[in-house]
Amino acid sequence: MVDSLNYMSNLEVTSLTGWMEKIRELITPFNTIIFDHIYREENVEADIISKKSLQVPKGRIHYKK
């Protein structure tokens, strides 16, 4: 998703399209914004929360660029 927000790739997880649209709406007032990817190994708590919301096992979802 980070690469998609930075216009570096297309969003391949279609279930996240609504979130992408909402984020794009929220960032319109900003002149410049950069999203950085934080690997799940460096942010275990966020990984657990995101997996709960997606209802997938911890660390078991992978995305292609």
mmCIF file as Biopython writes it, N, C-alpha, C and O atoms, coordinates in Angstrom:
data_model
#
loop_
_atom_site.group_PDB
_atom_site.id
_atom_site.type_symbol
_atom_site.label_atom_id
_atom_site.label_alt_id
_atom_site.label_comp_id
_atom_site.label_asym_id
_atom_site.label_entity_id
_atom_site.label_seq_id
_atom_site.pdbx_PDB_ins_code
_atom_site.Cartn_x
_atom_site.Cartn_y
_atom_site.Cartn_z
_atom_site.occupancy
_atom_site.B_iso_or_equiv
_atom_site.auth_seq_id
_atom_site.auth_asym_id
_atom_site.pdbx_PDB_model_num
ATOM 1   N N  . MET A ? 1  ? 0.819   -1.185  0.000  1.0 0.0 1  A 1 
ATOM 2   C CA . MET A ? 1  ? 0.000   0.000   0.000  1.0 0.0 1  A 1 
ATOM 3   C C  . MET A ? 1  ? 0.866   1.253   0.000  1.0 0.0 1  A 1 
ATOM 4   O O  . MET A ? 1  ? 0.519   2.245   -0.641 1.0 0.0 1  A 1 
ATOM 5   N N  . VAL A ? 2  ? 1.981   1.218   0.708  1.0 0.0 2  A 1 
ATOM 6   C CA . VAL A ? 2  ? 2.863   2.386   0.768  1.0 0.0 2  A 1 
ATOM 7   C C  . VAL A ? 2  ? 3.359   2.760   -0.621 1.0 0.0 2  A 1 
ATOM 8   O O  . VAL A ? 2  ? 3.344   3.935   -0.987 1.0 0.0 2  A 1 
ATOM 9   N N  . ASP A ? 3  ? 3.796   1.778   -1.394 1.0 0.0 3  A 1 
ATOM 10  C CA . ASP A ? 3  ? 4.251   2.064   -2.757 1.0 0.0 3  A 1 
ATOM 11  C C  . ASP A ? 3  ? 3.124   2.650   -3.592 1.0 0.0 3  A 1 
ATOM 12  O O  . ASP A ? 3  ? 3.354   3.542   -4.408 1.0 0.0 3  A 1 
ATOM 13  N N  . SER A ? 4  ? 1.923   2.161   -3.396 1.0 0.0 4  A 1 
ATOM 14  C CA . SER A ? 4  ? 0.783   2.695   -4.134 1.0 0.0 4  A 1 
ATOM 15  C C  . SER A ? 4  ? 0.482   4.131   -3.737 1.0 0.0 4  A 1 
ATOM 16  O O  . SER A ? 4  ? 0.167   4.960   -4.591 1.0 0.0 4  A 1 
ATOM 17  N N  . LEU A ? 5  ? 0.575   4.431   -2.454 1.0 0.0 5  A 1 
ATOM 18  C CA . LEU A ? 5  ? 0.348   5.806   -1.997 1.0 0.0 5  A 1 
ATOM 19  C C  . LEU A ? 5  ? 1.416   6.758   -2.525 1.0 0.0 5  A 1 
ATOM 20  O O  . LEU A ? 5  ? 1.146   7.937   -2.756 1.0 0.0 5  A 1 
ATOM 21  N N  . ASN A ? 6  ? 2.619   6.247   -2.713 1.0 0.0 6  A 1 
ATOM 22  C CA . ASN A ? 6  ? 3.718   7.058   -3.261 1.0 0.0 6  A 1 
ATOM 23  C C  . ASN A ? 6  ? 3.773   6.993   -4.787 1.0 0.0 6  A 1 
ATOM 24  O O  . ASN A ? 6  ? 4.745   7.445   -5.392 1.0 0.0 6  A 1 
ATOM 25  N N  . TYR A ? 7  ? 2.733   6.431   -5.413 1.0 0.0 7  A 1 
ATOM 26  C CA . TYR A ? 7  ? 2.630   6.312   -6.878 1.0 0.0 7  A 1 
ATOM 27  C C  . TYR A ? 7  ? 3.786   5.530   -7.493 1.0 0.0 7  A 1 
ATOM 28  O O  . TYR A ? 7  ? 4.238   5.848   -8.594 1.0 0.0 7  A 1 
ATOM 29  N N  . MET A ? 8  ? 4.267   4.506   -6.783 1.0 0.0 8  A 1 
ATOM 30  C CA . MET A ? 8  ? 5.364   3.681   -7.283 1.0 0.0 8  A 1 
ATOM 31  C C  . MET A ? 8  ? 4.867   2.344   -7.830 1.0 0.0 8  A 1 
ATOM 32  O O  . MET A ? 8  ? 5.598   1.676   -8.561 1.0 0.0 8  A 1 
ATOM 33  N N  . SER A ? 9  ? 3.651   1.944   -7.495 1.0 0.0 9  A 1 
ATOM 34  C CA . SER A ? 9  ? 3.082   0.695   -7.996 1.0 0.0 9  A 1 
ATOM 35  C C  . SER A ? 9  ? 1.566   0.771   -7.875 1.0 0.0 9  A 1 
ATOM 36  O O  . SER A ? 9  ? 1.022   1.688   -7.260 1.0 0.0 9  A 1 
ATOM 37  N N  . ASN A ? 10 ? 0.901   -0.200  -8.466 1.0 0.0 10 A 1 
ATOM 38  C CA . ASN A ? 10 ? -0.556  -0.297  -8.364 1.0 0.0 10 A 1 
ATOM 39  C C  . ASN A ? 10 ? -0.932  -1.099  -7.133 1.0 0.0 10 A 1 
ATOM 40  O O  . ASN A ? 10 ? -0.202  -1.999  -6.719 1.0 0.0 10 A 1 
ATOM 41  N N  . LEU A ? 11 ? -2.059  -0.773  -6.562 1.0 0.0 11 A 1 
ATOM 42  C CA . LEU A ? 11 ? -2.573  -1.517  -5.417 1.0 0.0 11 A 1 
ATOM 43  C C  . LEU A ? 11 ? -3.103  -2.858  -5.915 1.0 0.0 11 A 1 
ATOM 44  O O  . LEU A ? 11 ? -4.016  -2.901  -6.740 1.0 0.0 11 A 1 
ATOM 45  N N  . GLU A ? 12 ? -2.534  -3.945  -5.417 1.0 0.0 12 A 1 
ATOM 46  C CA . GLU A ? 12 ? -2.928  -5.275  -5.892 1.0 0.0 12 A 1 
ATOM 47  C C  . GLU A ? 12 ? -3.914  -5.970  -4.957 1.0 0.0 12 A 1 
ATOM 48  O O  . GLU A ? 12 ? -4.480  -7.002  -5.316 1.0 0.0 12 A 1 
ATOM 49  N N  . VAL A ? 13 ? -4.125  -5.424  -3.774 1.0 0.0 13 A 1 
ATOM 50  C CA . VAL A ? 13 ? -5.073  -6.010  -2.835 1.0 0.0 13 A 1 
ATOM 51  C C  . VAL A ? 13 ? -6.352  -5.184  -2.932 1.0 0.0 13 A 1 
ATOM 52  O O  . VAL A ? 13 ? -6.484  -4.145  -2.286 1.0 0.0 13 A 1 
ATOM 53  N N  . THR A ? 14 ? -7.284  -5.657  -3.740 1.0 0.0 14 A 1 
ATOM 54  C CA . THR A ? 14 ? -8.475  -4.857  -4.039 1.0 0.0 14 A 1 
ATOM 55  C C  . THR A ? 14 ? -9.331  -4.564  -2.816 1.0 0.0 14 A 1 
ATOM 56  O O  . THR A ? 14 ? -10.089 -3.595  -2.817 1.0 0.0 14 A 1 
ATOM 57  N N  . SER A ? 15 ? -9.228  -5.372  -1.785 1.0 0.0 15 A 1 
ATOM 58  C CA . SER A ? 15 ? -10.011 -5.119  -0.573 1.0 0.0 15 A 1 
ATOM 59  C C  . SER A ? 15 ? -9.544  -3.860  0.159  1.0 0.0 15 A 1 
ATOM 60  O O  . SER A ? 15 ? -10.243 -3.365  1.042  1.0 0.0 15 A 1 
ATOM 61  N N  . LEU A ? 16 ? -8.370  -3.342  -0.201 1.0 0.0 16 A 1 
ATOM 62  C CA . LEU A ? 16 ? -7.850  -2.129  0.432  1.0 0.0 16 A 1 
ATOM 63  C C  . LEU A ? 16 ? -8.163  -0.866  -0.368 1.0 0.0 16 A 1 
ATOM 64  O O  . LEU A ? 16 ? -7.760  0.228   0.027  1.0 0.0 16 A 1 
ATOM 65  N N  . THR A ? 17 ? -8.873  -1.002  -1.481 1.0 0.0 17 A 1 
ATOM 66  C CA . THR A ? 17 ? -9.155  0.142   -2.350 1.0 0.0 17 A 1 
ATOM 67  C C  . THR A ? 17 ? -9.891  1.257   -1.609 1.0 0.0 17 A 1 
ATOM 68  O O  . THR A ? 17 ? -9.571  2.432   -1.789 1.0 0.0 17 A 1 
ATOM 69  N N  . GLY A ? 18 ? -10.859 0.906   -0.790 1.0 0.0 18 A 1 
ATOM 70  C CA . GLY A ? 18 ? -11.608 1.911   -0.026 1.0 0.0 18 A 1 
ATOM 71  C C  . GLY A ? 18 ? -10.706 2.711   0.900  1.0 0.0 18 A 1 
ATOM 72  O O  . GLY A ? 18 ? -10.852 3.927   1.026  1.0 0.0 18 A 1 
ATOM 73  N N  . TRP A ? 19 ? -9.769  2.018   1.551  1.0 0.0 19 A 1 
ATOM 74  C CA . TRP A ? 19 ? -8.824  2.704   2.431  1.0 0.0 19 A 1 
ATOM 75  C C  . TRP A ? 19 ? -7.926  3.643   1.632  1.0 0.0 19 A 1 
ATOM 76  O O  . TRP A ? 19 ? -7.633  4.753   2.076  1.0 0.0 19 A 1 
ATOM 77  N N  . MET A ? 20 ? -7.491  3.198   0.454  1.0 0.0 20 A 1 
ATOM 78  C CA . MET A ? 20 ? -6.639  4.012   -0.400 1.0 0.0 20 A 1 
ATOM 79  C C  . MET A ? 20 ? -7.366  5.302   -0.781 1.0 0.0 20 A 1 
ATOM 80  O O  . MET A ? 20 ? -6.790  6.389   -0.728 1.0 0.0 20 A 1 
ATOM 81  N N  . GLU A ? 21 ? -8.615  5.171   -1.159 1.0 0.0 21 A 1 
ATOM 82  C CA . GLU A ? 21 ? -9.402  6.345   -1.542 1.0 0.0 21 A 1 
ATOM 83  C C  . GLU A ? 21 ? -9.567  7.302   -0.371 1.0 0.0 21 A 1 
ATOM 84  O O  . GLU A ? 21 ? -9.466  8.515   -0.551 1.0 0.0 21 A 1 
ATOM 85  N N  . LYS A ? 22 ? -9.818  6.781   0.822  1.0 0.0 22 A 1 
ATOM 86  C CA . LYS A ? 22 ? -9.980  7.624   2.018  1.0 0.0 22 A 1 
ATOM 87  C C  . LYS A ? 22 ? -8.678  8.342   2.354  1.0 0.0 22 A 1 
ATOM 88  O O  . LYS A ? 22 ? -8.688  9.530   2.677  1.0 0.0 22 A 1 
ATOM 89  N N  . ILE A ? 23 ? -7.568  7.633   2.278  1.0 0.0 23 A 1 
ATOM 90  C CA . ILE A ? 23 ? -6.269  8.244   2.560  1.0 0.0 23 A 1 
ATOM 91  C C  . ILE A ? 23 ? -5.990  9.354   1.559  1.0 0.0 23 A 1 
ATOM 92  O O  . ILE A ? 23 ? -5.562  10.440  1.948  1.0 0.0 23 A 1 
ATOM 93  N N  . ARG A ? 24 ? -6.223  9.103   0.285  1.0 0.0 24 A 1 
ATOM 94  C CA . ARG A ? 24 ? -5.998  10.124  -0.743 1.0 0.0 24 A 1 
ATOM 95  C C  . ARG A ? 24 ? -6.858  11.357  -0.476 1.0 0.0 24 A 1 
ATOM 96  O O  . ARG A ? 24 ? -6.408  12.484  -0.679 1.0 0.0 24 A 1 
ATOM 97  N N  . GLU A ? 25 ? -8.084  11.149  -0.024 1.0 0.0 25 A 1 
ATOM 98  C CA . GLU A ? 25 ? -8.978  12.264  0.319  1.0 0.0 25 A 1 
ATOM 99  C C  . GLU A ? 25 ? -8.406  13.072  1.489  1.0 0.0 25 A 1 
ATOM 100 O O  . GLU A ? 25 ? -8.413  14.303  1.462  1.0 0.0 25 A 1 
ATOM 101 N N  . LEU A ? 26 ? -7.917  12.377  2.506  1.0 0.0 26 A 1 
ATOM 102 C CA . LEU A ? 26 ? -7.410  13.047  3.707  1.0 0.0 26 A 1 
ATOM 103 C C  . LEU A ? 26 ? -6.107  13.816  3.468  1.0 0.0 26 A 1 
ATOM 104 O O  . LEU A ? 26 ? -5.833  14.790  4.170  1.0 0.0 26 A 1 
ATOM 105 N N  . ILE A ? 27 ? -5.301  13.392  2.487  1.0 0.0 27 A 1 
ATOM 106 C CA . ILE A ? 27 ? -4.002  14.041  2.281  1.0 0.0 27 A 1 
ATOM 107 C C  . ILE A ? 27 ? -4.063  15.205  1.293  1.0 0.0 27 A 1 
ATOM 108 O O  . ILE A ? 27 ? -3.056  15.881  1.086  1.0 0.0 27 A 1 
ATOM 109 N N  . THR A ? 28 ? -5.218  15.453  0.681  1.0 0.0 28 A 1 
ATOM 110 C CA . THR A ? 28 ? -5.295  16.523  -0.317 1.0 0.0 28 A 1 
ATOM 111 C C  . THR A ? 28 ? -4.884  17.902  0.197  1.0 0.0 28 A 1 
ATOM 112 O O  . THR A ? 28 ? -4.349  18.679  -0.595 1.0 0.0 28 A 1 
ATOM 113 N N  . PRO A ? 29 ? -5.095  18.263  1.462  1.0 0.0 29 A 1 
ATOM 114 C CA . PRO A ? 29 ? -4.670  19.594  1.907  1.0 0.0 29 A 1 
ATOM 115 C C  . PRO A ? 29 ? -3.147  19.785  1.995  1.0 0.0 29 A 1 
ATOM 116 O O  . PRO A ? 29 ? -2.679  20.919  2.100  1.0 0.0 29 A 1 
ATOM 117 N N  . PHE A ? 30 ? -2.379  18.707  1.953  1.0 0.0 30 A 1 
ATOM 118 C CA . PHE A ? 30 ? -0.935  18.796  2.125  1.0 0.0 30 A 1 
ATOM 119 C C  . PHE A ? 30 ? -0.233  19.004  0.785  1.0 0.0 30 A 1 
ATOM 120 O O  . PHE A ? 30 ? -0.585  18.373  -0.212 1.0 0.0 30 A 1 
ATOM 121 N N  . ASN A ? 31 ? 0.759   19.889  0.767  1.0 0.0 31 A 1 
ATOM 122 C CA . ASN A ? 31 ? 1.542   20.118  -0.446 1.0 0.0 31 A 1 
ATOM 123 C C  . ASN A ? 31 ? 2.431   18.919  -0.753 1.0 0.0 31 A 1 
ATOM 124 O O  . ASN A ? 31 ? 2.528   18.489  -1.903 1.0 0.0 31 A 1 
ATOM 125 N N  . THR A ? 32 ? 3.075   18.384  0.271  1.0 0.0 32 A 1 
ATOM 126 C CA . THR A ? 32 ? 3.989   17.253  0.106  1.0 0.0 32 A 1 
ATOM 127 C C  . THR A ? 32 ? 3.746   16.259  1.229  1.0 0.0 32 A 1 
ATOM 128 O O  . THR A ? 32 ? 3.607   16.635  2.393  1.0 0.0 32 A 1 
ATOM 129 N N  . ILE A ? 33 ? 3.697   14.996  0.863  1.0 0.0 33 A 1 
ATOM 130 C CA . ILE A ? 33 ? 3.582   13.947  1.873  1.0 0.0 33 A 1 
ATOM 131 C C  . ILE A ? 33 ? 4.281   12.704  1.330  1.0 0.0 33 A 1 
ATOM 132 O O  . ILE A ? 33 ? 4.137   12.366  0.155  1.0 0.0 33 A 1 
ATOM 133 N N  . ILE A ? 34 ? 5.030   12.032  2.183  1.0 0.0 34 A 1 
ATOM 134 C CA . ILE A ? 34 ? 5.756   10.820  1.806  1.0 0.0 34 A 1 
ATOM 135 C C  . ILE A ? 34 ? 5.406   9.736   2.817  1.0 0.0 34 A 1 
ATOM 136 O O  . ILE A ? 34 ? 5.441   9.961   4.027  1.0 0.0 34 A 1 
ATOM 137 N N  . PHE A ? 35 ? 5.074   8.572   2.308  1.0 0.0 35 A 1 
ATOM 138 C CA . PHE A ? 35 ? 4.781   7.431   3.164  1.0 0.0 35 A 1 
ATOM 139 C C  . PHE A ? 35 ? 5.984   6.506   3.158  1.0 0.0 35 A 1 
ATOM 140 O O  . PHE A ? 35 ? 6.527   6.199   2.097  1.0 0.0 35 A 1 
ATOM 141 N N  . ASP A ? 36 ? 6.408   6.058   4.337  1.0 0.0 36 A 1 
ATOM 142 C CA . ASP A ? 36 ? 7.524   5.129   4.464  1.0 0.0 36 A 1 
ATOM 143 C C  . ASP A ? 36 ? 7.020   3.781   4.941  1.0 0.0 36 A 1 
ATOM 144 O O  . ASP A ? 36 ? 6.158   3.693   5.816  1.0 0.0 36 A 1 
ATOM 145 N N  . HIS A ? 37 ? 7.573   2.734   4.350  1.0 0.0 37 A 1 
ATOM 146 C CA . HIS A ? 37 ? 7.230   1.371   4.763  1.0 0.0 37 A 1 
ATOM 147 C C  . HIS A ? 37 ? 8.042   1.014   6.003  1.0 0.0 37 A 1 
ATOM 148 O O  . HIS A ? 37 ? 9.260   1.188   6.031  1.0 0.0 37 A 1 
ATOM 149 N N  . ILE A ? 38 ? 7.361   0.520   7.016  1.0 0.0 38 A 1 
ATOM 150 C CA . ILE A ? 38 ? 8.032   0.011   8.214  1.0 0.0 38 A 1 
ATOM 151 C C  . ILE A ? 38 ? 7.776   -1.490  8.231  1.0 0.0 38 A 1 
ATOM 152 O O  . ILE A ? 38 ? 6.632   -1.934  8.317  1.0 0.0 38 A 1 
ATOM 153 N N  . TYR A ? 39 ? 8.847   -2.259  8.148  1.0 0.0 39 A 1 
ATOM 154 C CA . TYR A ? 39 ? 8.714   -3.711  8.095  1.0 0.0 39 A 1 
ATOM 155 C C  . TYR A ? 39 ? 8.096   -4.246  9.373  1.0 0.0 39 A 1 
ATOM 156 O O  . TYR A ? 39 ? 8.358   -3.733  10.460 1.0 0.0 39 A 1 
ATOM 157 N N  . ARG A ? 40 ? 7.266   -5.290  9.239  1.0 0.0 40 A 1 
ATOM 158 C CA . ARG A ? 40 ? 6.534   -5.807  10.390 1.0 0.0 40 A 1 
ATOM 159 C C  . ARG A ? 40 ? 7.464   -6.273  11.501 1.0 0.0 40 A 1 
ATOM 160 O O  . ARG A ? 40 ? 7.078   -6.249  12.670 1.0 0.0 40 A 1 
ATOM 161 N N  . GLU A ? 41 ? 8.692   -6.700  11.162 1.0 0.0 41 A 1 
ATOM 162 C CA . GLU A ? 41 ? 9.642   -7.107  12.203 1.0 0.0 41 A 1 
ATOM 163 C C  . GLU A ? 41 ? 10.031  -5.918  13.087 1.0 0.0 41 A 1 
ATOM 164 O O  . GLU A ? 41 ? 10.410  -6.099  14.244 1.0 0.0 41 A 1 
ATOM 165 N N  . GLU A ? 42 ? 9.937   -4.724  12.546 1.0 0.0 42 A 1 
ATOM 166 C CA . GLU A ? 42 ? 10.284  -3.518  13.290 1.0 0.0 42 A 1 
ATOM 167 C C  . GLU A ? 42 ? 9.076   -2.907  13.994 1.0 0.0 42 A 1 
ATOM 168 O O  . GLU A ? 42 ? 9.225   -1.957  14.761 1.0 0.0 42 A 1 
ATOM 169 N N  . ASN A ? 43 ? 7.886   -3.442  13.742 1.0 0.0 43 A 1 
ATOM 170 C CA . ASN A ? 43 ? 6.681   -2.890  14.349 1.0 0.0 43 A 1 
ATOM 171 C C  . ASN A ? 43 ? 5.664   -4.012  14.558 1.0 0.0 43 A 1 
ATOM 172 O O  . ASN A ? 43 ? 4.628   -4.059  13.894 1.0 0.0 43 A 1 
ATOM 173 N N  . VAL A ? 44 ? 5.972   -4.898  15.474 1.0 0.0 44 A 1 
ATOM 174 C CA . VAL A ? 44 ? 5.167   -6.091  15.727 1.0 0.0 44 A 1 
ATOM 175 C C  . VAL A ? 44 ? 3.752   -5.725  16.163 1.0 0.0 44 A 1 
ATOM 176 O O  . VAL A ? 44 ? 2.794   -6.370  15.738 1.0 0.0 44 A 1 
ATOM 177 N N  . GLU A ? 45 ? 3.606   -4.711  16.997 1.0 0.0 45 A 1 
ATOM 178 C CA . GLU A ? 45 ? 2.277   -4.336  17.487 1.0 0.0 45 A 1 
ATOM 179 C C  . GLU A ? 45 ? 1.353   -3.925  16.340 1.0 0.0 45 A 1 
ATOM 180 O O  . GLU A ? 45 ? 0.198   -4.346  16.292 1.0 0.0 45 A 1 
ATOM 181 N N  . ALA A ? 46 ? 1.858   -3.106  15.418 1.0 0.0 46 A 1 
ATOM 182 C CA . ALA A ? 46 ? 1.043   -2.695  14.272 1.0 0.0 46 A 1 
ATOM 183 C C  . ALA A ? 46 ? 0.712   -3.882  13.381 1.0 0.0 46 A 1 
ATOM 184 O O  . ALA A ? 46 ? -0.384  -3.950  12.823 1.0 0.0 46 A 1 
ATOM 185 N N  . ASP A ? 47 ? 1.636   -4.813  13.242 1.0 0.0 47 A 1 
ATOM 186 C CA . ASP A ? 47 ? 1.385   -6.011  12.439 1.0 0.0 47 A 1 
ATOM 187 C C  . ASP A ? 47 ? 0.234   -6.811  13.030 1.0 0.0 47 A 1 
ATOM 188 O O  . ASP A ? 47 ? -0.649  -7.264  12.301 1.0 0.0 47 A 1 
ATOM 189 N N  . ILE A ? 48 ? 0.238   -6.984  14.325 1.0 0.0 48 A 1 
ATOM 190 C CA . ILE A ? 48 ? -0.827  -7.733  14.995 1.0 0.0 48 A 1 
ATOM 191 C C  . ILE A ? 48 ? -2.173  -7.039  14.812 1.0 0.0 48 A 1 
ATOM 192 O O  . ILE A ? 48 ? -3.170  -7.694  14.508 1.0 0.0 48 A 1 
ATOM 193 N N  . ILE A ? 49 ? -2.210  -5.723  14.992 1.0 0.0 49 A 1 
ATOM 194 C CA . ILE A ? 49 ? -3.455  -4.962  14.832 1.0 0.0 49 A 1 
ATOM 195 C C  . ILE A ? 49 ? -3.959  -5.040  13.399 1.0 0.0 49 A 1 
ATOM 196 O O  . ILE A ? 49 ? -5.155  -5.227  13.173 1.0 0.0 49 A 1 
ATOM 197 N N  . SER A ? 50 ? -3.058  -4.898  12.427 1.0 0.0 50 A 1 
ATOM 198 C CA . SER A ? 50 ? -3.491  -4.948  11.028 1.0 0.0 50 A 1 
ATOM 199 C C  . SER A ? 50 ? -4.017  -6.328  10.662 1.0 0.0 50 A 1 
ATOM 200 O O  . SER A ? 50 ? -4.987  -6.438  9.912  1.0 0.0 50 A 1 
ATOM 201 N N  . LYS A ? 51 ? -3.398  -7.377  11.175 1.0 0.0 51 A 1 
ATOM 202 C CA . LYS A ? 51 ? -3.844  -8.733  10.872 1.0 0.0 51 A 1 
ATOM 203 C C  . LYS A ? 51 ? -5.207  -9.013  11.502 1.0 0.0 51 A 1 
ATOM 204 O O  . LYS A ? 51 ? -6.024  -9.727  10.922 1.0 0.0 51 A 1 
ATOM 205 N N  . LYS A ? 52 ? -5.454  -8.449  12.693 1.0 0.0 52 A 1 
ATOM 206 C CA . LYS A ? 52 ? -6.772  -8.606  13.308 1.0 0.0 52 A 1 
ATOM 207 C C  . LYS A ? 52 ? -7.835  -7.959  12.433 1.0 0.0 52 A 1 
ATOM 208 O O  . LYS A ? 52 ? -8.916  -8.520  12.253 1.0 0.0 52 A 1 
ATOM 209 N N  . SER A ? 53 ? -7.542  -6.802  11.897 1.0 0.0 53 A 1 
ATOM 210 C CA . SER A ? 53 ? -8.534  -6.112  11.076 1.0 0.0 53 A 1 
ATOM 211 C C  . SER A ? 53 ? -8.757  -6.841  9.756  1.0 0.0 53 A 1 
ATOM 212 O O  . SER A ? 53 ? -9.865  -6.818  9.220  1.0 0.0 53 A 1 
ATOM 213 N N  . LEU A ? 54 ? -7.723  -7.487  9.226  1.0 0.0 54 A 1 
ATOM 214 C CA . LEU A ? 54 ? -7.853  -8.253  7.987  1.0 0.0 54 A 1 
ATOM 215 C C  . LEU A ? 54 ? -8.251  -9.697  8.236  1.0 0.0 54 A 1 
ATOM 216 O O  . LEU A ? 54 ? -8.583  -10.425 7.300  1.0 0.0 54 A 1 
ATOM 217 N N  . GLN A ? 55 ? -8.219  -10.112 9.500  1.0 0.0 55 A 1 
ATOM 218 C CA . GLN A ? 55 ? -8.535  -11.462 9.928  1.0 0.0 55 A 1 
ATOM 219 C C  . GLN A ? 55 ? -7.662  -12.509 9.242  1.0 0.0 55 A 1 
ATOM 220 O O  . GLN A ? 55 ? -8.158  -13.519 8.743  1.0 0.0 55 A 1 
ATOM 221 N N  . VAL A ? 56 ? -6.341  -12.250 9.224  1.0 0.0 56 A 1 
ATOM 222 C CA . VAL A ? 56 ? -5.382  -13.227 8.707  1.0 0.0 56 A 1 
ATOM 223 C C  . VAL A ? 56 ? -4.340  -13.497 9.787  1.0 0.0 56 A 1 
ATOM 224 O O  . VAL A ? 56 ? -4.098  -12.638 10.634 1.0 0.0 56 A 1 
ATOM 225 N N  . PRO A ? 57 ? -3.718  -14.676 9.771  1.0 0.0 57 A 1 
ATOM 226 C CA . PRO A ? 57 ? -2.708  -14.997 10.782 1.0 0.0 57 A 1 
ATOM 227 C C  . PRO A ? 57 ? -1.508  -14.045 10.721 1.0 0.0 57 A 1 
ATOM 228 O O  . PRO A ? 57 ? -1.145  -13.557 9.651  1.0 0.0 57 A 1 
ATOM 229 N N  . LYS A ? 58 ? -0.909  -13.793 11.865 1.0 0.0 58 A 1 
ATOM 230 C CA . LYS A ? 58 ? 0.239   -12.883 11.973 1.0 0.0 58 A 1 
ATOM 231 C C  . LYS A ? 58 ? 1.347   -13.270 10.994 1.0 0.0 58 A 1 
ATOM 232 O O  . LYS A ? 58 ? 1.785   -14.419 10.947 1.0 0.0 58 A 1 
ATOM 233 N N  . GLY A ? 59 ? 1.792   -12.273 10.208 1.0 0.0 59 A 1 
ATOM 234 C CA . GLY A ? 59 ? 2.910   -12.469 9.303  1.0 0.0 59 A 1 
ATOM 235 C C  . GLY A ? 59 ? 2.627   -13.369 8.117  1.0 0.0 59 A 1 
ATOM 236 O O  . GLY A ? 59 ? 3.574   -13.810 7.466  1.0 0.0 59 A 1 
ATOM 237 N N  . ARG A ? 60 ? 1.377   -13.666 7.800  1.0 0.0 60 A 1 
ATOM 238 C CA . ARG A ? 60 ? 1.062   -14.645 6.753  1.0 0.0 60 A 1 
ATOM 239 C C  . ARG A ? 60 ? 0.455   -14.035 5.492  1.0 0.0 60 A 1 
ATOM 240 O O  . ARG A ? 60 ? -0.146  -14.757 4.695  1.0 0.0 60 A 1 
ATOM 241 N N  . ILE A ? 61 ? 0.596   -12.732 5.292  1.0 0.0 61 A 1 
ATOM 242 C CA . ILE A ? 61 ? 0.077   -12.123 4.069  1.0 0.0 61 A 1 
ATOM 243 C C  . ILE A ? 61 ? 1.222   -11.423 3.364  1.0 0.0 61 A 1 
ATOM 244 O O  . ILE A ? 61 ? 2.003   -10.712 3.996  1.0 0.0 61 A 1 
ATOM 245 N N  . HIS A ? 62 ? 1.324   -11.619 2.073  1.0 0.0 62 A 1 
ATOM 246 C CA . HIS A ? 62 ? 2.418   -11.054 1.292  1.0 0.0 62 A 1 
ATOM 247 C C  . HIS A ? 62 ? 1.854   -10.353 0.071  1.0 0.0 62 A 1 
ATOM 248 O O  . HIS A ? 62 ? 0.853   -10.790 -0.498 1.0 0.0 62 A 1 
ATOM 249 N N  . TYR A ? 63 ? 2.493   -9.272  -0.329 1.0 0.0 63 A 1 
ATOM 250 C CA . TYR A ? 63 ? 2.038   -8.482  -1.463 1.0 0.0 63 A 1 
ATOM 251 C C  . TYR A ? 63 ? 3.115   -8.485  -2.544 1.0 0.0 63 A 1 
ATOM 252 O O  . TYR A ? 63 ? 4.307   -8.549  -2.241 1.0 0.0 63 A 1 
ATOM 253 N N  . LYS A ? 64 ? 2.692   -8.417  -3.803 1.0 0.0 64 A 1 
ATOM 254 C CA . LYS A ? 64 ? 3.623   -8.317  -4.934 1.0 0.0 64 A 1 
ATOM 255 C C  . LYS A ? 64 ? 3.672   -6.890  -5.398 1.0 0.0 64 A 1 
ATOM 256 O O  . LYS A ? 64 ? 2.674   -6.172  -5.332 1.0 0.0 64 A 1 
ATOM 257 N N  . LYS A ? 65 ? 4.852   -6.463  -5.879 1.0 0.0 65 A 1 
ATOM 258 C CA . LYS A ? 65 ? 4.972   -5.141  -6.490 1.0 0.0 65 A 1 
ATOM 259 C C  . LYS A ? 65 ? 4.664   -5.238  -7.957 1.0 0.0 65 A 1 
ATOM 260 O O  . LYS A ? 65 ? 4.707   -4.231  -8.665 1.0 0.0 65 A 1 
#
